[in-house]
Amino acid sequence: MPLGHPRIISLANQKGGVGKTTTAINLGTALAAIGERVLIVDLDPQGNASTGLGIDRRDRRASTYDVLTGEVSLREAVVPTAVPRLFIAPSTMDLSGLELELGHTRDRAFRLRNAIEALNANVSPEADFTYVLIDCPPSLNLLTVNAMAASDAILVPLQCEFFALEGLSQLLQTVEQVRSTLNPELSIHGIVLTMYDSRNNLSNQVVADVRQFMGKKVYETMIPRNVRISEAPSYGKPVLVYDLKCAGSEAYLRLATEVIQRERELRTAG
């Protein structure tokens, strides 16, 4: 990882309830557990990533809204979590009005990219972030465009349900638009199938369809339907902290290993 340049990955899907925030929290935790220094940027006005990591709303003195409006630097908005080497820039409901506020300002799509570029400046190497994971809102709005314009790659959580491929094709079109107009380096890092139930024929059919449609872009790891994953956020904990031995935790650790492996392959190829 080059000094001063974190790898920036957006977790995006315009559909809600696909496990996007859960994946951001737990992939971030798993990467931190294997030695990476990780920052989660909460770009969803609902702030579920912040809540799910135990950051009380009263403690969000500076938020990603303040960063995007230029009130504070990204570094100033960062708060530590209970997980070693895992940090978060929390969000507040103010974010929901950002699109109107920025209006037609010329750099409105690059606010986050500019903020991340300054993130590792003038800090000691041990304070450098090696990964930035951006939790996008469940819509294709200015916040998501900011995330994609700032990112090296997109990670797409995809629920094993009937309309999964329909939503995916819409997202891929948006990625293509951003690539052609704002960020030519943007790529699809991978697609992670979530809420998988091996006993469900529909789940298995969706897996087969997505793998046929997207090939090697689909991670081998699938995140199962798991009660412990659902329970953990209400305790303000990642599932890896809440119950390390459950099937959900093991799946996220495998996913982190796959993400790192793809990163190595990209660096070797580059």
Backbone bond lengths (Angstrom), bond angles and torsions (degrees), N, CA, C in turn:
res aa  C-N    CA-C-N  psi(-1)  N-CA   C-N-CA  omega(-1)  CA-C   N-CA-C  phi
1 M - - - 1.471 - - 1.514 108.69 -
2 P 1.351 118.48 118.38 1.439 119.26 -177.88 1.521 111.64 -64.83
3 L 1.323 115.68 139.88 1.450 121.44 -178.67 1.521 110.16 -56.76
4 G 1.326 116.27 131.35 1.454 119.65 175.64 1.518 114.77 86.22
5 H 1.339 117.56 -6.69 1.469 119.67 -176.86 1.524 110.31 -123.69
6 P 1.338 117.22 94.96 1.470 117.55 175.79 1.518 110.32 -70.72
7 R 1.318 116.59 156.41 1.461 120.51 169.74 1.520 106.83 -81.60
8 I 1.319 115.82 131.46 1.466 120.53 -173.20 1.529 108.63 -113.93
9 I 1.325 115.09 117.49 1.464 120.92 -177.13 1.527 109.01 -124.84
10 S 1.328 116.54 124.19 1.475 121.49 175.92 1.514 109.91 -93.34
11 L 1.313 115.62 136.97 1.465 120.74 171.97 1.517 106.63 -100.37
12 A 1.319 115.70 110.88 1.464 119.92 -170.20 1.519 111.90 -133.89
13 N 1.313 114.62 139.84 1.461 123.64 168.56 1.512 105.69 -167.97
14 Q 1.332 117.27 126.25 1.463 119.23 -175.83 1.520 112.64 -71.90
15 K 1.330 117.06 -9.43 1.467 120.06 176.07 1.524 108.50 -88.78
16 G 1.314 115.67 141.36 1.458 120.00 175.47 1.525 110.67 -85.95
17 G 1.322 116.55 162.75 1.456 121.24 173.73 1.512 115.52 72.14
18 V 1.348 116.86 25.03 1.476 119.51 -178.53 1.537 112.34 -102.04
19 G 1.342 116.47 0.81 1.464 119.21 -179.95 1.511 113.50 93.11
20 K 1.330 116.12 21.34 1.468 120.90 -176.11 1.536 111.31 -67.39
21 T 1.329 115.99 -53.16 1.467 120.27 -179.05 1.531 110.63 -66.16
22 T 1.328 116.19 -41.70 1.472 120.78 177.53 1.524 110.26 -57.90
23 T 1.327 116.36 -40.78 1.461 120.26 179.56 1.534 110.95 -69.42
24 A 1.334 117.04 -39.91 1.473 120.00 177.46 1.528 110.62 -58.99
25 I 1.332 116.29 -47.95 1.468 121.43 -178.16 1.527 111.07 -62.82
26 N 1.334 115.94 -48.21 1.459 119.01 -171.27 1.522 113.46 -82.73
27 L 1.330 117.36 -31.09 1.458 119.00 172.75 1.531 109.25 -67.59
28 G 1.334 116.53 -41.31 1.466 120.70 176.48 1.517 111.39 -59.17
29 T 1.323 116.74 -43.99 1.470 121.67 179.05 1.521 111.15 -63.89
30 A 1.334 116.07 -43.33 1.473 120.37 -179.13 1.529 110.84 -65.98
31 L 1.332 117.64 -40.88 1.476 120.32 177.50 1.523 110.54 -64.11
32 A 1.336 116.37 -41.08 1.470 119.91 177.99 1.531 110.57 -63.96
33 A 1.335 116.31 -36.88 1.468 120.75 -178.78 1.525 112.02 -65.32
34 I 1.355 116.38 -27.08 1.472 118.04 -179.98 1.529 111.33 -100.40
35 G 1.348 115.53 18.91 1.458 119.23 167.37 1.516 117.21 105.71
36 E 1.342 117.58 -4.50 1.464 118.97 177.94 1.538 109.63 -79.09
37 R 1.312 115.05 156.73 1.476 120.51 175.05 1.528 106.62 -107.02
38 V 1.327 115.43 112.71 1.458 121.00 -163.50 1.533 111.42 -117.75
39 L 1.331 114.96 135.77 1.463 121.24 172.12 1.525 108.73 -116.49
40 I 1.324 116.54 125.35 1.464 121.21 171.21 1.526 107.44 -96.31
41 V 1.318 116.50 126.71 1.465 121.76 175.79 1.521 107.16 -102.35
42 D 1.327 116.61 112.46 1.469 121.58 -178.07 1.528 108.38 -86.04
43 L 1.344 115.73 106.16 1.465 120.93 -179.36 1.523 112.45 -105.12
44 D 1.318 116.73 10.25 1.463 120.84 179.66 1.531 108.73 -97.52
45 P 1.339 118.22 122.01 1.473 120.13 -179.57 1.530 113.23 -54.47
46 Q 1.331 117.86 -26.15 1.472 120.02 179.15 1.525 112.04 -68.55
47 G 1.329 116.36 -23.66 1.462 120.45 174.23 1.519 115.16 67.91
48 N 1.339 117.48 27.91 1.466 119.45 -175.88 1.532 113.04 -68.44
49 A 1.327 117.20 -31.29 1.473 118.71 177.48 1.528 109.71 -65.14
50 S 1.331 116.30 -39.40 1.470 120.63 179.23 1.532 110.41 -65.31
51 T 1.335 116.29 -47.29 1.464 120.92 179.30 1.517 110.80 -63.42
52 G 1.335 116.23 -42.37 1.463 121.42 -178.29 1.519 113.63 -66.02
53 L 1.344 116.51 -16.71 1.473 120.63 175.19 1.524 111.62 -104.41
54 G 1.347 115.49 14.80 1.466 120.00 171.82 1.517 115.16 79.74
55 I 1.366 117.19 18.69 1.467 119.44 178.98 1.532 108.49 -90.91
56 D 1.310 116.38 107.71 1.462 121.53 -178.71 1.526 110.43 -64.44
57 R 1.323 115.91 144.16 1.478 120.04 -179.00 1.528 111.73 -57.66
58 R 1.320 117.63 -32.74 1.472 120.56 -179.37 1.518 112.11 -70.29
59 D 1.338 115.99 -19.41 1.470 119.49 -178.34 1.528 112.97 -93.33
60 R 1.336 117.28 4.22 1.473 120.08 -178.43 1.533 108.98 -91.80
61 R 1.339 114.20 73.27 1.479 119.26 -175.39 1.523 111.17 -68.91
62 A 1.313 116.55 -38.93 1.472 121.21 174.11 1.521 106.67 -123.91
63 S 1.321 116.56 139.90 1.465 119.98 -174.80 1.523 110.61 -130.21
64 T 1.322 115.51 177.12 1.466 119.67 178.09 1.534 110.55 -65.03
65 Y 1.311 117.47 -23.80 1.471 120.19 173.75 1.528 109.26 -62.13
66 D 1.332 116.73 -46.83 1.473 120.90 179.31 1.524 111.47 -62.68
67 V 1.348 115.61 -34.35 1.471 119.79 178.36 1.523 110.42 -66.64
68 L 1.338 116.72 -47.05 1.471 120.78 -175.31 1.528 112.59 -72.31
69 T 1.325 117.15 -23.54 1.467 119.32 176.34 1.525 111.46 -90.15
70 G 1.348 116.29 -2.36 1.464 120.07 175.58 1.515 114.58 84.58
71 E 1.343 117.48 12.02 1.470 120.53 -179.58 1.529 112.18 -73.70
72 V 1.345 115.99 -36.72 1.475 120.85 180.00 1.520 109.18 -138.03
73 S 1.323 116.31 162.02 1.462 120.23 173.35 1.526 108.47 -78.47
74 L 1.325 116.37 162.48 1.471 120.00 177.94 1.527 110.22 -61.41
75 R 1.320 117.42 -41.14 1.469 122.21 178.91 1.529 110.51 -55.71
76 E 1.333 116.87 -39.03 1.476 120.81 -177.91 1.524 112.14 -70.52
77 A 1.325 116.88 -22.67 1.471 120.27 -179.18 1.527 112.49 -87.66
78 V 1.328 116.60 -13.28 1.476 120.85 -173.72 1.526 111.26 -72.95
79 V 1.335 115.63 133.85 1.473 120.52 173.56 1.531 108.79 -126.13
80 P 1.346 116.84 146.63 1.471 119.28 178.03 1.525 110.25 -73.77
81 T 1.314 115.92 154.56 1.468 120.75 172.62 1.527 107.94 -107.56
82 A 1.324 116.18 179.68 1.467 119.96 178.63 1.532 111.72 -72.50
83 V 1.343 116.18 -10.47 1.467 120.65 -179.37 1.530 108.66 -91.93
84 P 1.322 118.92 124.58 1.469 120.17 178.05 1.530 111.12 -57.19
85 R 1.333 116.04 137.33 1.475 124.66 177.95 1.527 114.15 69.85
86 L 1.342 117.67 8.23 1.466 120.68 176.52 1.529 109.44 -115.93
87 F 1.342 115.62 125.69 1.459 122.40 -177.40 1.525 108.73 -126.93
88 I 1.337 115.41 162.93 1.467 118.91 177.97 1.523 110.69 -141.46
89 A 1.324 115.74 142.03 1.455 121.69 166.08 1.520 105.26 -98.60
90 P 1.340 118.35 105.51 1.472 120.75 -170.39 1.525 112.62 -75.45
91 S 1.323 115.15 164.70 1.466 119.73 178.38 1.525 109.99 -116.25
92 T 1.330 114.88 165.22 1.466 121.99 173.68 1.529 107.76 -136.41
93 M 1.323 116.15 170.02 1.464 120.99 -178.77 1.535 112.26 -63.14
94 D 1.341 117.16 -19.14 1.480 120.29 177.79 1.527 111.95 -52.89
95 L 1.327 116.11 -30.08 1.470 120.63 -177.66 1.526 112.58 -57.48
96 S 1.331 116.38 -29.35 1.470 119.34 -175.09 1.530 112.32 -64.74
97 G 1.337 117.59 -20.72 1.463 119.77 178.95 1.512 113.83 -99.46
98 L 1.336 116.85 6.07 1.472 119.96 -173.04 1.524 113.13 -62.51
99 E 1.325 116.22 -39.27 1.465 120.01 -176.14 1.531 111.04 -59.35
100 L 1.334 116.17 -43.77 1.466 120.54 177.73 1.516 110.76 -66.90
101 E 1.333 115.34 -38.14 1.462 119.67 -175.57 1.528 112.66 -67.33
102 L 1.332 115.00 -41.91 1.469 118.19 -178.53 1.522 112.00 -78.43
103 G 1.342 115.76 -22.55 1.464 120.40 175.04 1.518 112.88 49.04
104 H 1.312 116.02 -119.50 1.470 120.61 -176.82 1.530 112.45 -108.93
105 T 1.340 117.17 25.84 1.472 118.71 177.29 1.516 109.41 -58.91
106 R 1.315 116.68 140.77 1.466 121.23 -168.76 1.527 113.77 -62.70
107 D 1.341 116.50 -35.26 1.469 118.73 -175.18 1.527 112.21 -99.19
108 R 1.339 117.82 20.36 1.468 119.91 -171.10 1.531 112.97 -59.82
109 A 1.324 118.53 -29.79 1.473 120.60 -179.03 1.524 112.29 -82.98
110 F 1.346 116.99 -10.40 1.469 120.49 -173.91 1.525 113.40 -114.32
111 R 1.338 116.49 11.12 1.465 119.26 -177.56 1.535 111.59 -58.54
112 L 1.336 116.05 -45.44 1.462 119.30 -177.67 1.528 110.62 -70.95
113 R 1.327 117.75 -40.66 1.468 120.35 179.52 1.528 110.52 -58.59
114 N 1.317 116.16 -44.45 1.464 119.88 179.72 1.531 111.24 -63.84
115 A 1.321 116.31 -38.24 1.471 120.72 179.89 1.529 111.04 -66.59
116 I 1.346 117.09 -40.98 1.467 120.50 -179.04 1.528 110.77 -70.61
117 E 1.337 117.21 -34.12 1.465 120.17 179.32 1.522 111.61 -58.83
118 A 1.331 116.47 -31.51 1.469 120.34 -179.08 1.528 112.64 -90.23
119 L 1.342 117.22 -2.59 1.473 121.20 -170.63 1.520 113.25 -60.04
120 N 1.330 117.10 -46.20 1.461 120.58 -174.59 1.535 113.00 -98.74
121 A 1.334 116.15 11.73 1.466 119.05 179.70 1.529 110.20 -76.24
122 N 1.326 115.26 140.14 1.474 121.78 173.23 1.525 114.16 58.23
123 V 1.338 116.14 33.61 1.472 119.24 172.94 1.518 107.97 -124.46
124 S 1.330 116.33 158.25 1.460 120.21 178.89 1.522 109.19 -68.82
125 P 1.346 117.85 152.11 1.470 120.35 -177.00 1.531 113.70 -53.86
126 E 1.338 117.25 -34.68 1.471 118.31 -178.85 1.530 112.53 -71.68
127 A 1.332 117.38 -13.00 1.472 120.60 176.33 1.525 112.15 -95.84
128 D 1.333 116.86 -1.11 1.465 121.37 177.45 1.529 110.96 -65.01
129 F 1.322 116.43 140.19 1.463 120.39 170.00 1.525 107.98 -89.56
130 T 1.326 115.77 136.40 1.465 119.31 178.28 1.526 112.02 -97.69
131 Y 1.338 116.44 -24.68 1.462 120.94 175.65 1.522 110.31 -133.17
132 V 1.327 115.66 137.73 1.471 122.02 169.23 1.522 106.51 -119.20
133 L 1.337 116.19 120.16 1.467 122.05 176.75 1.523 107.67 -107.67
134 I 1.327 116.62 124.53 1.470 120.84 -177.49 1.527 109.09 -105.84
135 D 1.330 115.43 118.66 1.467 120.21 177.72 1.524 108.32 -89.99
136 C 1.334 115.87 107.44 1.470 121.84 -174.98 1.529 110.99 -83.66
137 P 1.339 116.93 156.63 1.472 119.25 173.31 1.526 110.11 -71.44
138 P 1.349 117.48 161.39 1.476 120.01 -179.51 1.524 111.86 -81.52
139 S 1.323 116.51 58.02 1.462 121.73 176.68 1.519 108.18 -164.26
140 L 1.326 116.51 161.51 1.461 120.17 -179.29 1.529 108.56 -101.17
141 N 1.347 115.78 72.34 1.455 121.06 -176.69 1.534 110.47 -113.93
142 L 1.329 117.31 -166.83 1.460 121.08 -176.94 1.529 112.40 -61.18
143 L 1.328 117.28 -33.10 1.470 120.26 178.70 1.527 110.41 -64.10
144 T 1.336 116.56 -45.52 1.465 120.52 178.69 1.526 110.94 -65.55
145 V 1.326 116.57 -39.17 1.474 120.25 177.47 1.527 110.27 -62.95
146 N 1.343 117.61 -40.64 1.468 120.87 175.55 1.524 111.25 -59.57
147 A 1.330 115.14 -43.04 1.468 119.58 179.40 1.524 111.25 -62.65
148 M 1.329 116.35 -45.82 1.470 120.15 -178.00 1.535 111.42 -68.39
149 A 1.330 116.35 -36.03 1.467 119.73 178.96 1.527 110.96 -67.62
150 A 1.335 116.75 -24.90 1.468 121.34 -178.13 1.522 113.12 -91.78
151 S 1.333 117.83 -12.99 1.469 121.24 -166.54 1.522 114.16 -94.42
152 D 1.325 113.60 153.57 1.462 120.30 167.75 1.527 109.79 -80.53
153 A 1.334 115.67 -34.06 1.468 118.96 -173.52 1.519 110.65 -156.33
154 I 1.337 114.55 161.89 1.472 122.30 178.13 1.523 108.50 -113.49
155 L 1.332 115.27 133.15 1.462 121.35 171.22 1.527 106.41 -109.68
156 V 1.322 116.14 125.14 1.469 120.86 -173.54 1.531 111.03 -110.09
157 P 1.331 118.40 108.84 1.461 119.78 170.98 1.533 108.83 -77.03
158 L 1.320 115.47 132.72 1.471 120.13 -174.60 1.517 108.52 -132.20
159 Q 1.323 115.83 118.53 1.464 120.15 -179.26 1.528 110.20 -74.25
160 C 1.317 115.85 141.31 1.464 120.53 179.48 1.527 109.72 -77.89
161 E 1.330 115.16 76.76 1.462 120.35 -178.31 1.529 109.30 -139.12
162 F 1.317 115.69 173.28 1.464 122.34 -167.53 1.534 114.28 -57.95
163 F 1.333 118.58 -44.32 1.462 120.79 -173.93 1.532 112.98 -95.08
164 A 1.315 117.65 19.20 1.467 120.71 -174.30 1.524 112.68 -56.81
165 L 1.324 117.03 -47.33 1.469 120.15 -175.58 1.521 112.27 -68.61
166 E 1.343 115.62 -32.03 1.466 119.55 179.63 1.533 110.21 -62.25
167 G 1.323 116.38 -46.78 1.464 120.72 178.63 1.513 111.67 -65.85
168 L 1.329 116.47 -35.13 1.467 120.55 -178.41 1.518 111.44 -64.52
169 S 1.325 117.40 -42.66 1.465 119.30 -177.47 1.528 110.98 -64.10
170 Q 1.329 116.83 -35.27 1.473 120.72 177.21 1.532 110.58 -65.19
171 L 1.326 115.97 -42.65 1.463 120.37 179.11 1.531 111.11 -64.12
172 L 1.325 116.73 -41.81 1.470 120.94 -179.70 1.532 110.89 -63.07
173 Q 1.327 116.61 -35.53 1.477 120.35 176.03 1.529 110.59 -62.92
174 T 1.338 116.23 -41.83 1.471 120.49 179.29 1.525 110.33 -64.43
175 V 1.334 116.30 -43.27 1.466 120.29 177.98 1.527 109.84 -58.47
176 E 1.317 116.16 -42.50 1.471 120.85 -179.90 1.532 111.03 -63.63
177 Q 1.329 116.29 -41.06 1.474 120.67 177.97 1.527 110.99 -62.73
178 V 1.335 116.16 -44.89 1.473 120.42 179.89 1.528 109.91 -64.16
179 R 1.337 115.47 -39.78 1.470 119.42 179.57 1.536 111.39 -62.79
180 S 1.316 116.35 -39.48 1.464 119.43 -175.85 1.526 112.82 -80.33
181 T 1.344 117.59 -19.85 1.466 118.87 -175.55 1.528 114.93 -115.44
182 L 1.341 117.53 -32.36 1.470 119.76 -170.96 1.526 114.75 -122.97
183 N 1.332 117.66 -32.36 1.467 119.73 -170.99 1.530 110.42 -149.36
184 P 1.337 117.44 85.58 1.471 120.54 -175.73 1.526 113.90 -64.46
185 E 1.350 117.84 -15.94 1.472 121.23 -178.70 1.533 112.90 -85.88
186 L 1.316 117.26 -6.57 1.469 120.33 -173.85 1.530 111.65 -65.95
187 S 1.337 115.88 136.40 1.467 119.89 177.84 1.529 109.81 -137.25
188 I 1.316 116.19 167.54 1.468 121.03 172.05 1.524 107.28 -89.45
189 H 1.327 116.08 114.89 1.465 119.63 179.32 1.522 109.30 -70.64
190 G 1.330 115.10 -45.04 1.460 118.61 178.98 1.515 111.40 174.54
191 I 1.317 114.55 169.17 1.466 122.41 178.89 1.525 107.04 -118.55
192 V 1.332 115.40 126.01 1.461 118.82 179.13 1.527 108.77 -110.45
193 L 1.326 115.51 124.84 1.467 121.43 179.92 1.528 108.56 -82.22
194 T 1.341 115.35 125.23 1.463 120.81 -175.43 1.524 110.70 -115.57
195 M 1.341 114.67 163.95 1.474 122.45 177.62 1.527 111.00 54.99
196 Y 1.316 114.63 41.02 1.460 120.26 -178.10 1.532 110.23 -80.58
197 D 1.318 115.64 133.66 1.464 121.75 177.21 1.524 107.88 -126.98
198 S 1.316 117.35 108.27 1.464 121.67 -174.27 1.527 112.48 -64.02
199 R 1.345 117.15 -20.35 1.475 119.88 -179.29 1.522 111.96 -82.37
200 N 1.329 115.95 -8.08 1.462 121.27 -173.81 1.531 109.67 -100.27
201 N 1.334 116.58 119.60 1.469 120.34 -178.08 1.524 112.15 -60.86
202 L 1.347 116.09 -36.77 1.468 119.74 179.56 1.523 110.58 -62.87
203 S 1.342 117.03 -43.05 1.469 121.49 177.53 1.522 110.35 -55.40
204 N 1.312 115.52 -47.38 1.470 119.84 -177.66 1.531 111.65 -66.49
205 Q 1.342 116.42 -34.94 1.460 120.29 178.51 1.533 110.79 -68.23
206 V 1.348 116.27 -41.02 1.466 120.79 178.40 1.536 109.89 -62.88
207 V 1.314 116.50 -44.40 1.473 120.83 178.14 1.529 109.94 -56.55
208 A 1.329 116.24 -47.69 1.474 120.57 -179.07 1.535 110.84 -62.41
209 D 1.334 116.50 -43.45 1.472 120.67 -178.59 1.529 111.43 -64.91
210 V 1.336 116.57 -46.36 1.469 120.43 -177.29 1.531 110.16 -66.09
211 R 1.328 116.66 -40.43 1.476 119.15 179.41 1.536 110.48 -66.15
212 Q 1.328 116.40 -36.08 1.467 119.36 178.14 1.533 110.84 -68.57
213 F 1.328 116.23 -39.25 1.469 122.40 -176.17 1.532 111.91 -74.63
214 M 1.360 116.97 -40.62 1.467 121.41 -171.84 1.528 114.30 -111.36
215 G 1.325 117.21 -6.55 1.461 120.58 174.21 1.518 114.00 56.47
216 K 1.337 116.06 -129.69 1.469 121.31 -173.55 1.520 113.40 -72.75
217 K 1.328 117.21 -7.96 1.468 119.21 176.39 1.533 111.48 -68.09
218 V 1.331 117.17 -19.02 1.465 120.72 -179.69 1.529 109.00 -84.68
219 Y 1.328 116.81 125.83 1.465 120.35 177.30 1.525 110.19 -63.35
220 E 1.319 115.42 147.69 1.474 119.91 174.55 1.529 110.35 -63.72
221 T 1.340 115.54 -40.16 1.462 120.42 -178.15 1.526 110.95 -66.99
222 M 1.321 115.99 132.77 1.460 121.37 172.80 1.534 107.78 -118.15
223 I 1.330 115.80 140.69 1.469 119.93 -179.53 1.525 108.40 -91.33
224 P 1.328 117.81 119.41 1.473 119.34 -174.88 1.528 112.30 -78.03
225 R 1.324 115.13 159.81 1.476 118.80 165.69 1.521 105.92 -65.15
226 N 1.332 116.25 127.01 1.463 119.07 -171.85 1.530 108.63 -152.14
227 V 1.323 115.43 124.38 1.468 120.15 -176.76 1.524 111.49 -60.01
228 R 1.338 117.07 -37.49 1.472 120.39 -176.67 1.528 111.12 -65.49
229 I 1.349 116.99 -35.37 1.471 120.17 176.14 1.524 109.68 -61.38
230 S 1.334 116.64 -41.49 1.474 121.63 -178.92 1.522 111.84 -68.93
231 E 1.319 117.26 -35.72 1.469 121.44 -175.82 1.529 112.51 -75.38
232 A 1.332 116.55 -36.28 1.473 121.21 -168.91 1.532 114.63 -53.96
233 P 1.375 119.93 -45.13 1.467 118.91 -176.44 1.528 114.19 -59.91
234 S 1.347 116.71 -31.19 1.471 118.52 -179.19 1.527 111.52 -67.52
235 Y 1.344 116.54 -15.81 1.464 121.04 175.69 1.537 111.10 -99.71
236 G 1.350 115.94 4.04 1.463 119.84 -179.42 1.516 112.49 67.04
237 K 1.339 115.68 32.77 1.468 119.86 -177.49 1.522 111.14 -132.89
238 P 1.329 117.48 146.09 1.470 120.02 167.08 1.523 108.61 -65.38
239 V 1.325 116.81 153.67 1.468 118.97 -179.17 1.529 110.85 -63.33
240 L 1.334 117.68 -28.67 1.466 119.88 179.29 1.521 112.36 -65.98
241 V 1.328 117.20 -24.40 1.466 121.30 175.56 1.530 109.50 -89.32
242 Y 1.322 115.50 -38.44 1.471 121.33 -176.91 1.521 111.85 -67.58
243 D 1.337 116.53 -43.70 1.467 120.79 179.31 1.525 109.06 -155.92
244 L 1.314 116.13 90.12 1.465 121.92 -174.07 1.523 112.91 -62.41
245 K 1.335 116.81 -28.35 1.465 120.13 -172.30 1.538 113.76 -89.68
246 C 1.333 117.48 -5.50 1.469 118.35 -175.60 1.536 110.48 -74.37
247 A 1.330 115.26 164.51 1.473 120.85 -176.64 1.525 111.52 -61.33
248 G 1.339 117.67 -35.17 1.460 121.27 179.90 1.519 112.10 -64.49
249 S 1.335 116.70 -44.50 1.462 120.95 179.08 1.522 110.81 -62.21
250 E 1.317 115.90 -44.51 1.472 119.64 -179.62 1.526 110.83 -61.78
251 A 1.342 116.41 -37.62 1.468 120.32 179.46 1.530 110.74 -65.53
252 Y 1.335 117.61 -43.11 1.468 119.64 -179.54 1.528 112.24 -67.63
253 L 1.328 117.32 -33.11 1.476 119.56 174.95 1.532 110.49 -65.88
254 R 1.327 116.64 -39.43 1.471 119.74 176.73 1.528 111.00 -65.62
255 L 1.352 115.89 -39.77 1.466 119.74 179.01 1.537 110.27 -62.44
256 A 1.329 117.21 -42.74 1.473 120.53 179.07 1.526 110.57 -60.37
257 T 1.326 116.48 -40.48 1.462 120.75 177.94 1.528 110.50 -62.58
258 E 1.335 116.21 -40.57 1.473 120.45 178.21 1.531 111.89 -65.89
259 V 1.330 115.48 -40.91 1.478 120.00 178.83 1.533 109.48 -61.11
260 I 1.327 116.71 -46.40 1.473 121.00 179.81 1.534 110.14 -62.33
261 Q 1.334 115.70 -41.10 1.470 120.01 179.73 1.530 110.99 -61.68
262 R 1.319 116.60 -42.81 1.476 119.83 178.48 1.524 110.83 -65.88
263 E 1.321 115.64 -35.95 1.468 119.84 177.16 1.540 110.41 -61.67
264 R 1.325 115.25 -43.17 1.489 119.89 179.29 1.517 110.37 -62.31
265 E 1.337 115.44 -43.38 1.471 119.78 -179.94 1.520 111.15 -63.01
266 L 1.340 116.64 -40.09 1.460 120.92 178.79 1.525 110.64 -63.49
267 R 1.346 115.92 -42.57 1.468 119.65 -179.20 1.528 111.05 -66.44
268 T 1.337 115.03 -39.47 1.470 119.95 179.32 1.532 109.81 -64.88
269 A 1.353 115.09 -43.94 1.462 119.76 -179.52 1.528 111.03 -66.30
270 G 1.368 114.73 -34.52 1.467 118.62 -178.31 1.501 112.24 -74.72
